[in-house]
Amino acid sequence: MSEKQRDELKYKEQRNNPGGALNNAWSQAHTGSPGRGCLLNSVSLAIVVVLLLIVRACTN
């Protein structure tokens, strides 16, 4: 399966399941693998920042 076909299937699944985009961003943020687009990188970075803020708030 080519990379283009894989991306098309991923986008089709995300349209059918809006939570799929969040799961994809979460897994990329957790594993540290770079995303394909700027939006995914931004969401991954935002998830990491929010988690750090939650940890800091809970430790104080």
C-alpha positions as CSV (number, residue, x, y, z in Angstrom):
1,M,0.0,0.0,0.0
2,S,1.4,3.4,-1.0
3,E,1.8,6.3,1.4
4,K,-0.8,8.2,-0.6
5,Q,-3.4,5.4,-0.2
6,R,-2.6,5.2,3.5
7,D,-3.2,8.9,4.0
8,E,-6.4,8.8,2.0
9,L,-7.7,5.9,4.2
10,K,-6.6,7.8,7.3
11,Y,-8.5,11.0,6.3
12,K,-11.6,9.0,5.3
13,E,-11.6,7.3,8.7
14,Q,-11.2,10.7,10.4
15,R,-14.2,12.1,8.6
16,N,-16.3,9.1,9.7
17,N,-14.9,9.3,13.3
18,P,-14.0,12.8,14.5
19,G,-12.2,11.3,17.5
20,G,-9.8,9.6,15.1
21,A,-7.9,12.9,14.6
22,L,-7.5,13.4,18.3
23,N,-6.3,9.8,18.7
24,N,-3.9,10.2,15.9
25,A,-2.5,13.4,17.4
26,W,-2.3,11.9,20.8
27,S,-0.3,8.9,19.6
28,Q,2.1,11.1,17.7
29,A,2.6,13.3,20.7
30,H,3.1,10.2,22.9
31,T,5.6,8.5,20.6
32,G,7.3,11.7,19.4
33,S,6.9,10.8,15.7
34,P,6.5,13.9,13.5
35,G,3.2,14.5,11.8
36,R,2.6,15.1,8.1
37,G,1.0,18.6,8.5
38,C,1.3,21.7,10.4
39,L,-2.1,21.2,12.1
40,L,-1.1,17.8,13.4
41,N,2.2,19.2,14.8
42,S,0.3,22.1,16.4
43,V,-2.3,19.8,18.0
44,S,0.5,17.4,19.3
45,L,2.4,20.4,20.8
46,A,-0.8,21.7,22.4
47,I,-1.6,18.3,24.0
48,V,1.9,18.1,25.5
49,V,1.7,21.7,26.8
50,V,-1.8,21.0,28.3
51,L,-0.5,17.9,30.0
52,L,2.5,19.7,31.4
53,L,0.2,22.5,32.8
54,I,-2.1,19.9,34.4
55,V,0.9,18.2,36.1
56,R,2.1,21.5,37.4
57,A,-1.3,22.4,38.7
58,C,-1.8,19.1,40.4
59,T,1.7,19.2,42.1
60,N,1.2,22.6,43.7
